[in-house]
Amino acid sequence: MATAPSPDSRDHPPAVVAVKERTEHPHAPDHPVDVAHAVPVRHPLRWLSVVVLAVLAAQLGHFLITNPNFEWGTVGAYFGAQVFGQGIATTVELTVVAMAIGTVGGVFVAVGRMSENRVLSTVCGAYVWFFRGIPVLVQLIFWYNLSALLPRISFGIPFGPEFISAETNTLISPWFAAILGLGLNEAAYMAEIVRGGLLGVDHGQTEAASALGMGRARILRRIVLPQAMRFIVPPTGSQVINMLKATSLVSVIALADLLYTAQSIYNRTFETIPLLVVACLWYLVMTSVLYVGQSFIERYYARGSSRNSPQSFWDFALFRRRTTRKAGPEPVSETPS
């Protein structure tokens, strides 16, 4: 059965048509690609990595199950003990209060660093430099032993009369020393996070608000901060998790947090490994809860800014299924030919 020649073959000879096609598509192969008999690309290293990881996982499981030094019976007995509940409550309280102080203080320090007042910006920059440069453990020990430097703490007019005075050991309890050490250190880190979020907002937003007659404080509260939250929330969530773990350092000043509770028990019973395993499990539980909460907050502040939600293990379990069910197939736009 004869086929009608194409317009190109009628107007040009075959050699000219071939040259024309190669010129329009320079990367096209000289011969047609056999798609029907295409062979998928092999990835042997992927299978090798799967086998290696499976062997390592099996060895880890065997080690956890067969090693009697873990004393899983002791772990189960102490995991729900009331004494650990008190230590967990202290850890959570320290995390909440220290993060509240760090967040509020970080906002003020960040705004001060971005101020046009050179003295204020220099002082805030020195604050960040000082507290970020000293380890948290050293700060905790320093605040706990502040009475050796300052036996009495007084409040009044500078170089004038004192209104209130008290012993430093009375005011600086282990709890207060932990709050000072953790909160002031966290304010320095949060200041840099907040400053980065504020710098991420387009300067045109501030100029437009100023043109409408809004003051600087109102612009910061109503325009800049709400937009900067999208950049501030993810690292802040990481800082909350880091703060929860950093509270374990307060055990050196004899504050009964989760780790100090485990230490006080195994110092009497000599069951070191089982009690440390209990502490590790509780830290994992609390950080996992914070991680899920961070995913919810990121979704809230990221709405409308991008079509894809923040990725996490929670997305694959629940959110992606809901999104697929609600979204459905994308509509096909018809354009007139």
C-alpha positions as CSV (number, residue, x, y, z in Angstrom):
1,M,0.0,0.0,0.0
2,A,1.6,3.3,-1.1
3,T,1.8,6.1,1.4
4,A,1.7,9.8,0.5
5,P,5.0,11.5,0.7
6,S,5.4,14.0,3.5
7,P,5.6,17.7,2.7
8,D,9.3,17.8,3.4
9,S,10.0,14.9,1.1
10,R,8.0,16.6,-1.7
11,D,9.7,19.9,-1.3
12,H,13.3,18.7,-0.6
13,P,15.3,15.6,-1.4
14,P,15.9,13.0,1.4
15,A,19.4,14.1,2.1
16,V,18.3,17.7,2.6
17,V,15.5,16.5,5.0
18,A,17.9,14.4,7.1
19,V,20.3,17.4,7.3
20,K,17.4,19.6,8.3
21,E,16.2,17.2,11.1
22,R,19.8,16.9,12.4
23,T,20.1,20.7,12.5
24,E,16.8,21.2,14.3
25,H,17.6,18.4,16.8
26,P,21.4,18.2,17.1
27,H,21.3,15.7,20.1
28,A,19.0,13.2,18.3
29,P,20.6,9.8,17.6
30,D,21.5,8.8,14.0
31,H,19.3,5.7,14.3
32,P,15.9,5.3,15.9
33,V,15.7,4.2,19.6
34,D,14.1,0.8,20.3
35,V,11.9,1.7,23.2
36,A,10.1,-1.6,23.3
37,H,13.2,-3.6,24.0
38,A,14.8,-1.1,26.5
39,V,16.5,-2.6,29.5
40,P,16.4,-0.8,32.8
41,V,19.7,0.5,34.3
42,R,21.2,-1.9,36.8
43,H,22.2,-0.6,40.2
44,P,24.2,-3.3,41.9
45,L,25.7,-1.0,44.5
46,R,22.2,-0.3,45.8
47,W,21.5,-3.9,46.4
48,L,24.9,-4.3,48.0
49,S,24.2,-1.4,50.4
50,V,20.8,-3.0,51.3
51,V,22.5,-6.3,52.1
52,V,25.2,-4.7,54.2
53,L,22.6,-2.7,56.1
54,A,20.4,-5.8,56.6
55,V,23.4,-7.7,58.1
56,L,24.3,-4.8,60.4
57,A,20.6,-4.5,61.6
58,A,20.5,-8.2,62.3
59,Q,23.8,-8.0,64.3
60,L,22.4,-5.0,66.2
61,G,19.2,-6.8,67.0
62,H,21.0,-10.0,68.1
63,F,23.3,-7.8,70.3
64,L,20.3,-6.1,72.0
65,I,18.4,-9.3,72.6
66,T,21.2,-11.7,73.7
67,N,23.4,-9.4,75.8
68,P,22.3,-10.0,79.4
69,N,24.0,-6.8,80.6
70,F,21.2,-4.6,79.3
71,E,18.9,-6.2,81.9
72,W,15.7,-5.4,80.0
73,G,13.6,-6.5,83.0
74,T,15.1,-3.8,85.1
75,V,14.6,-1.3,82.3
76,G,10.9,-2.2,82.1
77,A,10.5,-1.9,85.9
78,Y,12.1,1.6,86.1
79,F,10.6,3.0,82.8
80,G,7.3,3.8,84.4
81,A,8.6,4.6,87.9
82,Q,7.2,7.7,89.7
83,V,10.7,8.9,90.5
84,F,11.5,9.1,86.8
85,G,8.2,11.0,86.3
86,Q,9.5,13.7,88.6
87,G,12.7,13.9,86.7
88,I,10.9,14.2,83.4
89,A,8.7,17.0,84.8
90,T,11.8,18.9,85.9
91,T,13.4,18.5,82.4
92,V,10.2,19.7,80.6
93,E,9.9,22.7,83.0
94,L,13.5,23.7,82.4
95,T,13.0,23.4,78.6
96,V,9.9,25.5,78.6
97,V,11.1,28.3,80.8
98,A,14.6,28.5,79.3
99,M,13.2,28.5,75.7
100,A,10.7,31.2,76.7
101,I,13.5,33.4,78.1
102,G,15.7,32.6,75.1
103,T,13.0,33.4,72.5
104,V,11.9,36.7,74.1
105,G,15.5,37.7,74.8
106,G,16.6,36.6,71.3
107,V,13.9,38.9,69.7
108,F,15.1,41.9,71.6
109,V,18.8,41.2,71.0
110,A,18.2,40.6,67.3
111,V,16.3,43.9,66.9
112,G,19.0,45.6,68.9
113,R,21.7,44.2,66.6
114,M,19.8,45.5,63.5
115,S,19.2,48.9,65.1
116,E,20.8,52.1,63.6
117,N,22.0,53.0,67.1
118,R,25.7,52.0,67.0
119,V,26.0,51.7,70.8
120,L,22.9,49.4,71.1
121,S,24.0,47.3,68.1
122,T,27.5,46.9,69.5
123,V,26.2,45.9,73.0
124,C,23.9,43.3,71.5
125,G,26.7,42.0,69.3
126,A,29.0,41.7,72.3
127,Y,26.2,39.8,74.1
128,V,25.9,37.3,71.3
129,W,29.7,36.9,71.1
130,F,30.1,36.4,74.8
131,F,27.4,33.8,75.5
132,R,28.0,31.9,72.2
133,G,31.7,31.7,73.0
134,I,31.4,30.1,76.4
135,P,30.2,26.4,76.8
136,V,26.9,26.0,78.5
137,L,28.4,23.7,81.2
138,V,30.9,26.4,82.2
139,Q,28.0,29.0,82.4
140,L,26.0,26.7,84.6
141,I,28.9,26.1,87.0
142,F,29.6,29.8,87.1
143,W,26.1,30.8,88.0
144,Y,25.9,28.1,90.6
145,N,29.1,29.4,92.3
146,L,28.2,33.1,91.9
147,S,28.3,33.5,95.7
148,A,32.1,33.1,95.6
149,L,32.3,36.2,93.5
150,L,29.4,38.1,94.8
151,P,28.4,37.1,98.4
152,R,25.4,39.5,98.5
153,I,23.1,40.8,95.7
154,S,21.5,44.2,96.2
155,F,19.1,46.3,94.2
156,G,18.9,50.1,94.4
157,I,20.2,53.3,92.8
158,P,23.6,52.9,91.2
159,F,26.3,54.4,93.5
160,G,23.4,55.2,95.9
161,P,21.3,53.6,98.5
162,E,20.2,50.0,98.4
163,F,16.6,49.0,98.5
164,I,16.7,45.2,98.6
165,S,19.7,43.0,99.6
166,A,20.0,39.3,100.1
167,E,22.5,36.5,100.3
168,T,23.5,35.1,96.9
169,N,23.2,31.5,98.0
170,T,19.6,32.3,99.0
171,L,18.7,33.8,95.6
172,I,20.7,31.6,93.3
173,S,19.3,28.2,93.9
174,P,20.2,25.3,91.6
175,W,16.9,25.8,89.7
176,F,17.6,29.6,89.2
177,A,21.2,28.9,88.2
178,A,20.0,26.4,85.6
179,I,17.5,28.9,84.2
180,L,20.1,31.7,84.0
181,G,22.7,29.4,82.3
182,L,20.3,27.9,79.8
183,G,18.1,30.9,79.1
184,L,20.8,33.5,78.6
185,N,22.8,31.2,76.4
186,E,19.8,30.3,74.3
187,A,18.9,34.0,73.9
188,A,22.3,34.5,72.1
189,Y,21.5,31.6,69.6
190,M,17.9,32.7,69.1
191,A,19.1,36.2,68.4
192,E,21.0,35.0,65.4
193,I,18.0,32.9,64.2
194,V,15.6,35.8,64.6
195,R,18.0,38.2,62.9
196,G,18.4,35.8,59.9
197,G,14.6,35.5,59.7
198,L,14.2,39.3,59.7
199,L,16.8,39.7,57.0
200,G,15.0,37.1,54.9
201,V,11.9,39.4,54.6
202,D,12.0,41.7,51.5
203,H,12.9,45.2,52.4
204,G,10.2,46.5,50.1
205,Q,7.7,45.3,52.6
206,T,9.1,47.7,55.2
207,E,9.2,50.6,52.7
208,A,5.6,50.0,51.6
209,A,4.4,50.0,55.2
210,S,6.4,53.2,56.0
211,A,4.7,54.8,52.9
212,L,1.3,54.0,54.5
213,G,2.3,55.8,57.6
214,M,3.0,52.9,59.9
215,G,5.5,53.2,62.7
216,R,8.6,51.1,63.1
217,A,7.3,49.1,66.0
218,R,4.0,48.4,64.2
219,I,5.8,47.4,61.0
220,L,7.9,45.0,63.0
221,R,4.9,43.5,64.8
222,R,2.4,43.4,62.0
223,I,4.5,43.1,58.8
224,V,8.0,41.8,59.3
225,L,7.7,39.3,62.1
226,P,4.7,37.3,60.7
227,Q,6.6,36.9,57.4
228,A,9.9,36.1,59.1
229,M,8.2,33.3,61.1
230,R,8.5,31.0,58.1
231,F,12.3,31.3,58.3
232,I,12.4,31.3,62.1
233,V,10.2,28.3,63.0
234,P,12.3,25.4,61.6
235,P,15.6,26.3,63.3
236,T,13.7,27.2,66.5
237,G,12.2,23.7,66.5
238,S,15.7,22.3,66.3
239,Q,16.7,24.6,69.2
240,V,13.9,23.3,71.4
241,I,15.1,19.8,70.8
242,N,18.7,20.8,71.6
243,M,17.5,22.6,74.7
244,L,15.7,19.5,75.9
245,K,18.9,17.5,75.6
246,A,21.0,20.3,77.0
247,T,19.0,20.2,80.3
248,S,21.0,17.0,81.1
249,L,23.9,19.3,81.9
250,V,22.1,20.6,85.0
251,S,22.9,17.3,86.7
252,V,26.4,18.7,87.5
253,I,24.7,21.3,89.8
254,A,22.6,18.6,91.6
255,L,19.3,19.5,90.0
256,A,17.0,16.5,89.9
257,D,16.3,16.3,86.2
258,L,16.0,13.1,84.2
259,L,19.7,12.3,84.0
260,Y,20.4,13.2,87.6
261,T,17.5,10.9,88.7
262,A,19.1,8.0,86.8
263,Q,22.5,8.8,88.3
264,S,21.2,8.9,91.8
265,I,19.5,5.5,91.5
266,Y,22.4,3.6,89.8
267,N,24.9,5.1,92.4
268,R,22.9,3.1,95.0
269,T,22.0,0.0,93.0
270,F,25.1,-0.1,90.6
271,E,22.7,-0.9,87.7
272,T,24.3,1.7,85.5
273,I,23.5,0.5,82.0
274,P,19.8,-0.3,82.6
275,L,19.1,3.1,84.1
276,L,21.0,4.9,81.4
277,V,18.9,3.0,78.9
278,V,15.8,4.2,80.6
279,A,17.0,7.8,80.4
280,C,17.9,7.4,76.7
281,L,14.4,6.0,75.9
282,W,12.7,8.8,77.7
283,Y,14.8,11.4,75.8
284,L,13.9,9.7,72.6
285,V,10.2,9.8,73.4
286,M,10.2,13.5,74.3
287,T,12.3,14.5,71.3
288,S,10.0,12.5,69.0
289,V,7.0,14.3,70.3
290,L,8.7,17.7,69.8
291,Y,9.6,16.6,66.2
292,V,6.0,15.9,65.4
293,G,4.9,19.2,66.9
294,Q,7.6,21.0,64.8
295,S,6.1,19.4,61.7
296,F,2.6,20.8,62.5
297,I,4.0,24.3,63.2
298,E,6.1,24.3,60.0
299,R,3.0,23.4,58.0
300,Y,1.0,26.2,59.6
301,Y,3.5,28.9,58.8
302,A,4.4,27.5,55.4
303,R,0.9,27.6,54.1
304,G,0.5,29.7,51.0
305,S,4.3,30.1,50.5
306,S,4.9,26.9,48.6
307,R,2.9,24.1,47.0
308,N,4.9,21.4,48.7
309,S,4.6,20.9,52.5
310,P,7.7,20.4,54.7
311,Q,8.9,16.8,54.4
312,S,9.0,14.6,57.5
313,F,8.2,11.1,58.5
314,W,4.7,12.3,59.5
315,D,4.1,13.4,55.9
316,F,4.5,9.9,54.5
317,A,2.2,8.5,57.2
318,L,-0.7,10.8,57.3
319,F,-0.5,14.2,55.6
320,R,0.4,12.9,52.1
321,R,-2.6,10.5,52.2
322,R,-5.0,13.3,53.2
323,T,-3.5,15.7,50.6
324,T,-3.9,13.2,47.9
325,R,-7.5,12.4,48.9
326,K,-8.5,16.1,49.0
327,A,-6.6,17.3,46.0
328,G,-7.7,14.6,43.5
329,P,-6.7,14.7,39.9
330,E,-5.5,18.0,38.5
331,P,-7.9,19.7,36.0
332,V,-6.9,19.7,32.4
333,S,-7.1,23.1,30.8
334,E,-8.4,23.0,27.3
335,T,-7.1,25.6,24.9
336,P,-8.6,26.3,21.5
337,S,-6.6,25.0,18.6
